[in-house]
Amino acid sequence: MKTKLKKVQYLLVLFMVISSCKNNEPQEPSLTPANTSAHSREGLARQLKAIEAVPLDPRVSFDRNPYDHVGALHNLGLESLVSYIRSKKDTTRIGKSRFLHEYFKREYSVELQEGYDLALETKIFKDYRSVYRELSLSPASLTFLDAISDQIEAIKTLDGFATFKEGIQVIEEKILLAKIPENEKSALLVTASVMRHSAYYWFNFVNSDEKMETMGLLRKIAGVITGIAADGTSALYYMFTRADIFAVLDDAIGMSEICGFYTGGFSYW
């Protein structure tokens, strides 16, 4: 009986991950990645230089990943967004988008493009792994992404960050040594950093916020899993198709808040 109950609970979590974060889903748009030849090492180097002062937290950082400041800034931006929503009681898409754009402009003098990529959101809402396969990634990179996804979907408790971090770092070590195109390697390392930091944020969120006490265990786990998967997939897409760290952060933070927060059944008030 206990075994059957655990199986039912796990299937419920997976169902929540796939379907619960849908929010005004548009009709079946197509997703067409941009030409990956637009990658610019010089542009990436300038952006990394601009964020190198972002502090790294030893509880979550991985010093072998040269893009770890991206994940660290992701969490600062996500925390700032959640604080804004709570203080201004603004849960509108346009309000949240405007806040993030003003945040990056104020802190890093970056002008970001207005609007949401609803086509990408739809793909992630339906099956985030399908986004991997619509990008022109090598078989080796797809194998790494499947391994990362397996780590996400293996989360079954609310005290599993240490295990998740260890598993992701093992994969990151393999990516660093892999003979794959450099643009794919940078996209995978940014994705891993964002997912690792996102996991740290959401595990702490569900265990420390007083509003979380009334939420059921399975709903909380679904929020953690979905928050990580959604913003990590968004990070991969924008890093691979545009090689723009601030575009990565803008969309990933927004996706994490929408999917993680509402899938988890959390409340701002």
Residue pairs with C-beta under 8 A, 6 or more apart in sequence:
9 218
10 156
12 218
13 156
13 218
13 221
13 222
13 225
14 153
16 218
16 219
16 222
16 226
16 263
17 153
17 222
17 225
17 226
17 229
17 263
18 126
18 127
19 125
20 222
20 226
20 262
20 263
21 125
21 226
21 230
21 258
21 259
21 260
21 262
21 263
22 125
23 258
23 262
25 121
25 122
25 125
26 118
26 119
26 121
26 122
28 122
29 118
29 119
29 122
30 119
31 119
31 120
31 122
31 123
31 131
31 134
33 134
33 135
33 136
33 237
33 240
33 241
34 241
34 242
36 136
36 183
36 240
36 241
38 241
38 242
38 243
39 183
39 186
39 243
40 243
41 182
43 243
43 244
44 186
44 243
44 245
47 244
47 245
47 246
48 66
48 67
48 69
48 70
48 245
50 108
51 69
51 70
51 73
51 108
51 245
52 69
54 69
54 72
54 73
54 76
55 72
56 63
56 68
56 69
56 72
57 72
57 200
59 200
60 71
60 72
60 75
60 165
60 196
60 197
60 200
61 68
61 71
61 72
62 68
62 165
62 169
62 172
62 193
62 196
64 169
64 172
64 173
64 176
65 172
65 176
65 189
65 192
65 193
66 189
67 186
67 189
67 190
67 193
68 193
70 190
70 193
70 194
70 235
70 245
70 248
70 249
71 190
71 193
71 194
71 195
71 196
71 197
71 198
72 197
73 249
74 193
74 194
74 197
74 198
74 231
74 235
74 249
74 252
74 253
74 256
75 197
75 198
75 200
75 201
77 100
77 103
77 104
77 249
77 253
78 198
78 201
78 253
78 256
78 257
79 201
80 99
80 103
81 96
81 99
81 100
81 103
81 253
81 254
81 257
82 257
82 261
82 268
84 90
84 96
84 99
85 91
85 96
85 257
85 268
86 268
88 95
89 268
89 269
90 96
90 99
91 268
93 116
96 254
96 257
97 114
97 115
97 116
97 254
100 112
100 250
100 253
100 254
101 111
101 112
101 114
101 250
104 110
104 112
104 246
104 249
104 250
105 111
105 112
108 246
110 246
112 246
112 247
112 250
113 247
116 251
116 254
117 251
120 131
120 234
120 237
120 251
121 255
123 130
123 131
123 134
124 131
124 229
124 230
124 233
124 234
124 255
124 259
125 259
128 149
128 229
128 230
128 233
129 145
129 146
129 149
131 233
131 236
131 237
132 142
132 145
132 146
132 233
132 236
133 142
135 236
135 237
135 240
135 241
137 145
137 184
137 240
138 180
138 181
138 184
140 178
140 179
140 180
141 180
141 184
141 187
141 188
144 171
144 174
144 175
144 178
144 188
145 188
145 191
145 236
147 171
148 168
148 171
148 191
148 192
148 195
148 232
149 229
151 164
151 167
151 168
151 171
152 164
152 195
152 225
152 228
152 229
152 232
153 225
154 164
154 167
155 164
155 221
155 224
155 225
155 228
156 221
157 221
158 203
158 206
158 207
158 217
158 220
158 221
158 224
159 203
159 207
160 203
161 199
161 200
161 203
161 204
164 196
164 199
164 203
165 196
165 199
165 200
168 192
168 195
168 196
168 199
169 196
171 192
172 189
172 192
175 185
175 188
175 189
175 192
176 185
176 189
178 185
180 188
183 240
183 243
184 240
186 239
186 243
187 236
187 239
187 240
187 243
188 236
190 235
190 236
190 239
190 245
190 248
191 232
191 233
191 235
191 236
191 239
194 231
194 232
194 235
194 248
194 252
195 228
195 229
195 231
195 232
195 235
198 227
198 228
198 231
198 232
198 252
198 256
198 260
199 224
199 228
201 227
201 256
202 223
202 224
202 227
202 228
202 256
202 260
202 264
203 224
205 212
205 260
205 266
206 212
206 215
206 220
206 223
206 224
206 264
206 266
209 266
211 266
211 267
212 220
212 266
215 264
215 265
215 266
216 265
219 263
219 264
219 265
220 264
220 265
222 263
222 264
223 260
223 261
223 263
223 264
223 265
223 266
224 260
224 264
226 259
226 260
226 263
226 264
227 256
227 257
227 259
227 260
227 261
227 263
227 264
228 256
228 260
229 259
230 255
230 256
230 258
230 259
230 260
231 252
231 253
231 255
231 256
231 259
231 260
232 252
233 255
234 248
234 251
234 252
234 254
234 255
235 248
235 249
235 251
235 252
237 251
238 244
238 247
238 248
238 251
238 252
239 245
239 248
242 248
